[in-house]
């Protein structure tokens, strides 16, 4: 996945350089070209491609939180560890 991202950024960078070096081109046009053709689409694609990994990480974190909760949580209170002492009649 990252090789495609690197290649696309390279192509967008070369388009920007061509825009800046063209006799009718400007540096501002080169910056806009790089942002709109390079950084913007790549950021969107990387964000969308990382969605499954983010979901797995959220599920793993929730599972770890559930595992760390005491097994008796939400149920009846535990009995006293030491029973009360009674006097015999």
trRosetta pair geometry for C-beta under 8 A, 3 or more apart (Angstrom, degrees):
i j d omega theta_ij theta_ji phi_ij phi_ji
1 4 6.2 -59 -165 32 37 109
1 5 6.7 33 145 -17 68 108
1 46 8.0 120 154 -114 117 74
1 49 6.0 158 -153 159 141 154
2 5 5.2 -52 -148 37 43 115
2 6 6.1 44 154 -20 72 103
3 6 5.8 -51 -146 37 32 111
3 7 6.3 32 154 -19 64 107
4 7 5.7 -55 -145 38 30 111
4 8 6.2 29 156 -19 65 107
5 8 5.9 -55 -146 36 28 108
5 9 6.4 27 156 -16 63 107
5 42 5.5 101 -146 -152 87 111
5 45 7.4 -171 -95 90 93 121
5 46 6.3 50 -105 -73 138 111
6 9 5.9 -56 -148 38 30 110
6 10 6.4 34 151 -23 64 106
7 10 5.5 -54 -150 34 32 115
7 11 6.5 32 153 -19 65 103
8 11 5.7 -51 -148 35 34 111
8 12 6.3 32 154 -16 65 106
8 38 6.8 157 138 -135 83 68
8 41 7.3 -107 163 96 140 114
8 42 5.7 167 98 -83 128 108
9 12 5.7 -55 -146 40 32 111
9 13 6.2 37 152 -23 65 106
9 38 5.4 83 -126 -165 56 109
9 39 7.8 59 -116 -76 94 56
9 42 6.0 24 -66 -71 90 163
10 13 5.6 -55 -148 35 29 113
10 14 6.5 28 154 -17 64 105
11 14 5.8 -54 -149 37 31 109
11 15 6.5 35 150 -20 64 103
11 38 7.7 178 79 -99 70 96
12 15 5.5 -50 -148 34 34 114
12 16 6.4 36 151 -21 64 104
12 33 7.2 177 -169 139 81 81
12 34 5.5 109 150 -134 103 59
12 37 4.7 175 -124 107 104 95
12 38 2.7 156 131 -78 162 107
12 39 7.6 -169 128 -22 159 56
12 42 7.9 -107 -2 -26 150 123
13 16 5.6 -53 -151 35 33 113
13 17 6.4 34 151 -19 65 103
13 34 6.5 46 -96 -120 50 110
13 38 6.6 82 -45 -105 61 156
14 17 5.6 -48 -144 35 35 112
14 18 6.4 37 154 -18 64 103
15 18 5.7 -55 -150 38 31 111
15 19 6.3 34 150 -21 64 106
15 33 5.5 -136 122 157 105 128
15 34 7.5 168 78 -79 94 62
15 37 6.1 -37 77 90 153 153
15 38 7.8 -175 48 -50 117 108
16 19 5.5 -52 -147 35 33 114
16 20 6.3 30 155 -17 66 106
16 30 4.2 90 -170 -172 80 85
16 31 7.2 74 -147 -70 122 25
16 33 4.9 174 -93 86 74 113
16 34 4.1 12 -75 -59 143 101
16 38 7.4 -46 -33 -16 122 139
17 20 5.8 -55 -146 38 31 109
17 21 6.2 15 160 -7 66 113
17 30 7.1 77 -68 -145 21 128
18 21 6.1 -65 -140 46 27 101
18 22 6.2 43 157 -42 64 101
18 25 7.6 147 128 -45 53 169
19 22 5.9 -43 -147 11 27 116
19 25 4.4 178 176 -154 55 141
19 26 7.7 -31 152 52 93 43
19 29 5.1 -136 167 116 122 102
19 30 4.3 169 89 -90 111 74
19 33 5.0 151 -14 2 163 157
20 25 5.8 -123 -90 122 11 125
20 26 7.3 -32 -119 124 57 20
20 27 5.4 45 -125 -101 103 58
20 29 7.5 176 -77 74 56 87
20 30 3.8 3 -56 -60 94 152
21 25 6.8 22 54 60 29 134
22 25 3.5 85 59 -8 101 117
25 29 5.4 -127 -162 74 79 137
25 30 6.6 74 163 -52 119 92
26 29 4.4 102 56 4 82 102
26 30 7.0 -140 98 -5 48 84
27 30 5.4 -50 -151 33 37 115
27 31 6.5 39 150 -20 67 100
28 31 5.7 -50 -149 34 34 111
28 32 6.4 32 153 -16 65 105
29 32 5.7 -54 -145 39 32 110
29 33 6.1 37 153 -23 65 106
30 33 5.6 -52 -146 35 30 115
30 34 6.4 29 155 -18 64 105
31 34 5.8 -56 -149 36 30 109
31 35 6.3 23 156 -14 66 108
32 35 5.9 -58 -144 41 30 106
32 36 5.8 12 165 -4 68 116
33 36 6.4 -65 -134 47 21 97
33 37 5.5 -13 178 15 64 121
33 38 7.7 55 132 -7 62 102
34 37 6.8 -63 -118 54 16 88
34 38 4.8 -29 -169 27 57 132
34 39 6.6 48 142 -12 75 100
35 38 6.8 -37 -78 53 10 87
35 39 5.1 -35 -135 41 50 118
35 40 6.1 65 158 -29 63 100
36 40 5.6 -2 -134 13 32 139
37 40 7.6 52 -3 41 10 103
37 41 6.9 -18 -171 8 31 122
38 41 7.2 -105 -174 41 7 94
38 42 6.2 -10 167 -6 53 121
39 42 6.1 -69 -143 44 23 108
39 43 6.0 24 163 -22 65 111
40 43 6.1 -61 -149 33 22 108
40 44 6.6 16 158 -14 61 109
41 44 5.7 -58 -148 39 34 111
41 45 6.1 29 158 -17 69 108
42 45 5.8 -55 -143 39 31 108
42 46 6.1 28 160 -16 66 109
43 46 6.0 -57 -143 39 27 108
43 47 6.2 29 157 -21 63 109
44 47 5.8 -57 -148 36 28 112
44 48 6.4 21 158 -13 64 109
45 48 5.9 -59 -147 41 30 107
45 49 6.1 24 157 -17 66 111
46 49 5.8 -58 -140 41 29 108
46 50 6.2 23 161 -16 65 112
47 50 6.2 -65 -147 39 24 105
47 51 7.4 52 149 -52 58 86
48 51 5.8 -22 -163 -18 38 117
50 53 5.1 -59 -165 45 66 115
50 54 5.9 69 138 -27 86 101
51 54 5.7 -56 -146 35 32 110
51 55 6.4 32 157 -19 66 104
52 55 5.7 -54 -148 36 34 112
52 56 6.4 34 155 -19 66 104
53 56 5.7 -51 -148 36 33 111
53 57 6.4 34 153 -20 64 106
54 57 5.6 -55 -149 36 33 112
54 58 6.4 34 153 -20 66 104
55 58 5.7 -53 -148 35 32 111
55 59 6.3 30 155 -16 66 106
56 59 5.8 -56 -147 39 32 110
56 60 6.2 32 155 -20 66 107
57 60 5.7 -53 -144 37 31 111
57 61 6.3 31 155 -19 64 106
58 61 5.8 -55 -148 37 30 110
58 62 6.4 28 154 -17 64 106
59 62 5.7 -55 -146 39 31 110
59 63 6.2 32 154 -20 65 106
60 63 5.7 -53 -146 37 31 112
60 64 6.4 32 153 -20 64 105
61 64 5.7 -53 -149 35 31 111
61 65 6.5 33 152 -20 64 104
62 65 5.6 -52 -149 35 34 112
62 66 6.4 32 153 -17 66 104
63 66 5.7 -53 -147 38 33 110
63 67 6.2 33 153 -21 65 107
64 67 5.6 -53 -144 36 32 112
64 68 6.4 30 156 -21 64 107
65 68 5.9 -58 -148 34 30 109
65 69 7.1 40 151 -32 61 97
66 69 5.9 -45 -158 15 37 115
69 73 4.8 -72 164 18 107 155
70 73 4.6 123 65 -43 84 96
72 75 5.3 -95 -171 51 67 112
72 76 7.6 -65 -175 66 107 58
72 78 6.1 67 124 -62 166 98
80 83 6.4 130 86 -94 112 38
80 84 7.3 57 74 -36 159 75
